[in-house]
């Protein structure tokens, strides 16, 4: 089994969840300060929500699926070229017969 190494260009859940930490913390802080400004709940009573959000993002980033993971340093091979139209028929050109060669060559 290959050890997991995070790759910023990988589409798997585990790699994408690592990049969500900053966004999740900023959004949570914004919502908590908004609730404090409207007088719904004080920040000192609601900051455990921030810890729960951090814990959830860490849980997802450590246990998320690695299906489709691309290890760092891996280079994707170039796409295969479509076959040329003359090779799709499956028949190779026939060599010229001796009769054709004799008629073309004149002494």
TAURFEN-V716919 format. One record per run of one state. SS is the DSSP state (A for helix, B for strand, O for the rest). FROM is the first residue (numbers start at 1). TO is the last residue. If there is no record, write none. Layout:
# TAURFEN-V716919
SS|FROM|TO  SS|FROM|TO
This chain:
# TAURFEN-V716919
O|1|12  A|13|18  O|19|20  A|21|37  O|38|42  A|43|46  O|47|47  A|48|63  O|64|84  A|85|87  O|88|97  A|98|104  O|105|107
